[in-house]
Amino acid sequence: MPPLSDRPAPRRSRPVQLAETIKEWVVEHELRKGDRLPGEAELMARYGRSKGTVREAMRILEAQGLVETRTGPGGGSFVGEVSGERARALLANYFYFRDLSIADIYQMRKLLEPEVAASLAGQLSEAQLSKLEAVIAEYPLPARDAGEERAQHVSSLKFHALLASYADNPLLAFVVEFMAQILTELTVWRRLYEPVNHRLWKKGRRYQTELVEALRRGDPAAARAVMRAHMETAEALMQEQEAQVLRRFIAE
């Protein structure tokens, strides 16, 4: 069997082709969220497709979040807007079958997150800094059991997603938030919160506290260095955690 990269792309069905065509039309006409789309009869006439094909194409776009359908007076099909949460969920489904490793994720985190931190030094309001500190305050003591350890992992990654949401670059923010989400899910799927890891808690909390201090005083070099060290340490400890889980699984 030839490798996936050498196989011809599967032939797209007519509804999928039409869905792509409608999407291109929306982009070309610079439509925005809430703008009305042509009705079913108009789409049939414009693209020479059957009612069934048009309806299936619109269902595809609706499932993707790109079309909203409203009933009643003034109803019809309208341009929708895919939320960041929905986009990350769809992307996570793709990577679910790609067997991502801790190293894969941290290769990206080590490249991007230090730059996010550096770009935000001296740019955040006191309210934003306080929100970051509030997340850190969610885990003031080391975990006593696996349940608390899991909650601390999730809160720690929430800190990084929140920080990324403050970035001016929406693409950079989305990628960093997605990595935090996928790492959260990976932690849960592989039970990487077992056993309790006090070193991960202690070092992670210290780095995040130092990072907020660097952001507050407007020191991009320090913010970049702290985040870089945080990522390198977290990667090593997470890989160690993963190895312990694997050893326990083999022993059982």
C-alpha positions in Angstrom: 0.0 0.0 0.0 1.5 3.4 -1.0 2.2 6.0 1.8 -0.6 8.5 2.4 1.3 11.3 0.8 1.5 9.3 -2.5 -2.2 8.4 -2.7 -4.5 10.4 -4.9 -6.9 12.8 -3.1 -10.4 11.3 -2.7 -12.9 12.6 -5.2 -15.1 15.2 -3.5 -18.9 14.7 -3.6 -21.1 17.3 -5.3 -22.4 18.7 -2.0 -18.8 19.2 -0.8 -17.8 20.9 -4.0 -20.8 23.2 -3.8 -20.1 24.0 -0.2 -16.6 25.1 -1.2 -18.0 27.1 -4.1 -20.5 28.9 -1.8 -17.7 29.6 0.7 -15.5 31.1 -2.0 -18.5 33.3 -3.1 -18.9 34.6 0.4 -15.2 35.5 0.6 -15.2 37.2 -2.8 -18.2 39.3 -1.9 -16.6 40.2 1.5 -19.8 39.1 3.4 -19.6 39.3 7.2 -21.4 37.5 10.1 -25.1 38.0 9.9 -25.3 38.8 6.2 -28.1 37.0 4.4 -27.2 34.3 1.9 -29.1 33.5 -1.4 -32.1 31.3 -0.9 -32.4 27.7 -2.0 -34.0 28.4 -5.3 -31.5 31.0 -6.2 -28.6 28.7 -5.4 -30.1 25.9 -7.5 -30.4 28.3 -10.5 -27.0 29.9 -10.0 -25.0 26.7 -9.7 -27.2 24.3 -11.7 -27.5 21.9 -8.8 -30.5 19.9 -7.5 -32.4 20.8 -4.4 -30.9 17.8 -2.5 -27.3 18.9 -3.4 -28.0 22.5 -2.3 -29.5 21.4 1.0 -26.7 19.0 1.8 -24.1 21.7 0.9 -25.8 24.1 3.3 -25.9 21.4 6.0 -22.1 21.0 5.6 -21.5 24.7 6.0 -23.8 24.8 9.0 -22.0 21.9 10.6 -18.7 23.9 10.1 -20.2 26.9 11.8 -20.0 29.0 8.6 -23.8 29.2 8.0 -26.6 29.9 10.5 -30.2 29.0 9.7 -33.1 30.9 11.2 -36.7 30.0 11.0 -39.8 32.1 11.2 -40.4 35.6 9.9 -37.2 37.0 8.5 -35.6 33.6 8.5 -33.3 32.0 6.1 -29.6 31.3 5.8 -27.0 33.8 7.1 -23.2 33.9 7.3 -22.0 32.5 10.6 -18.8 33.0 12.4 -16.7 30.0 13.7 -15.8 30.6 17.3 -12.2 30.0 18.5 -13.5 27.3 20.8 -15.2 25.5 17.9 -12.2 25.8 15.6 -9.9 24.4 18.3 -12.3 21.5 18.9 -12.4 20.6 15.2 -8.6 20.9 15.0 -8.2 18.7 18.0 -10.3 16.0 16.3 -7.8 16.0 13.5 -4.8 15.6 15.8 -6.5 13.0 17.9 -5.5 10.5 15.2 -2.0 11.8 14.7 -0.5 10.4 18.0 1.1 13.7 19.1 3.9 13.4 21.6 4.9 15.7 24.5 8.0 16.6 22.4 5.9 17.6 19.4 3.8 20.0 21.5 6.8 21.5 23.4 8.8 22.0 20.2 6.1 24.5 19.2 5.6 25.9 22.7 9.3 26.6 23.1 9.3 28.6 19.8 6.1 30.6 20.3 5.3 31.2 23.9 8.6 33.0 24.8 7.8 35.5 22.0 4.3 35.9 23.2 5.6 36.7 26.7 8.2 39.2 25.3 5.7 41.0 23.2 3.3 41.5 26.1 5.9 42.9 28.6 4.8 46.3 29.7 1.6 46.1 27.5 -0.8 44.5 29.9 -3.2 46.4 32.1 -3.3 45.9 35.9 -6.6 44.2 35.4 -5.1 41.7 33.0 -2.1 41.0 35.2 -4.5 40.5 38.1 -6.4 37.9 36.1 -3.1 36.0 35.5 -2.3 36.1 39.2 -5.8 34.9 40.0 -5.2 31.8 37.9 -1.9 31.1 39.8 -3.8 31.5 43.1 -6.0 28.6 42.1 -3.3 26.2 43.1 -1.5 27.7 46.2 -0.6 24.3 47.7 0.8 21.1 46.1 -1.7 18.5 45.2 -2.7 15.8 47.7 -4.1 13.3 45.3 -4.5 12.6 41.6 -7.8 14.6 41.4 -6.1 17.8 42.7 -3.1 17.1 40.5 -5.3 17.0 37.4 -7.1 20.2 38.4 -3.7 21.9 38.9 -2.5 20.8 35.4 -5.6 22.3 33.9 -5.3 25.5 35.8 -1.7 25.9 34.9 -2.4 25.5 31.2 -5.3 28.0 31.6 -2.7 30.5 32.6 -1.0 30.1 29.2 -4.2 30.3 27.2 -5.2 33.4 29.1 -1.8 35.1 28.4 -2.0 34.2 24.7 -5.5 35.7 24.5 -4.0 39.1 25.3 -1.6 39.0 22.2 -2.3 41.4 19.3 -1.6 38.7 16.7 -4.8 36.6 16.5 -3.1 33.7 14.7 -0.3 33.5 17.3 -2.9 33.7 20.1 -5.0 30.9 18.5 -2.0 28.5 18.0 -0.8 29.0 21.6 -4.4 28.6 23.0 -4.8 25.4 20.9 -1.5 24.0 22.2 -2.7 24.6 25.8 -6.0 22.9 25.0 -4.4 19.8 23.2 -1.9 19.4 26.1 -4.8 19.6 28.6 -6.6 16.8 26.7 -3.4 14.8 26.3 -2.8 15.0 30.0 -6.3 13.7 30.7 -6.3 11.0 28.0 -2.9 9.6 29.1 -3.5 10.2 32.8 -0.3 12.2 33.1 -1.5 13.7 36.4 -0.7 10.4 38.1 1.3 10.2 40.2 1.3 13.5 42.0 4.3 15.6 40.9 5.2 18.3 43.5 8.3 19.4 41.5 6.1 20.2 38.5 3.8 22.3 40.7 6.6 24.1 42.5 8.7 25.0 39.4 5.7 25.9 37.3 4.2 28.2 39.9 7.5 29.9 40.5 8.1 30.5 36.8 4.6 31.9 36.3 5.0 34.2 39.2 8.3 35.5 37.9 6.8 35.9 34.5 4.0 38.1 35.8 6.6 40.2 37.6 8.6 40.6 34.3 5.4 41.5 32.4 4.5 44.1 35.1 7.8 45.9 35.0 8.0 45.8 31.2 11.1 43.7 30.8 10.7 41.7 27.5 14.1 40.0 27.8 13.3 38.7 31.2 9.8 37.6 30.2 11.2 35.7 27.2 13.9 34.0 29.3 11.5 33.0 32.1 9.0 31.6 29.6 11.7 29.7 27.8 13.0 28.2 31.0 9.5 27.4 32.0 8.8 25.5 28.8 12.1 23.5 28.9 11.5 22.5 32.5 7.9 21.6 31.9 8.8 19.5 28.9 11.4 17.5 30.9 9.0 16.9 33.8 6.1 16.0 31.6 8.2 13.5 29.7 9.3 12.1 33.0 5.6 11.9 34.1 4.7 10.1 30.8 7.5 7.6 31.3 6.2 6.8 34.8 2.7 6.2 33.5 4.1 3.9 30.8 6.2 1.9 33.4 3.1 1.6 35.6 1.0 0.4 32.6 3.6 -2.2 31.7 3.9 -3.4 35.3 0.1 -3.8 35.5 
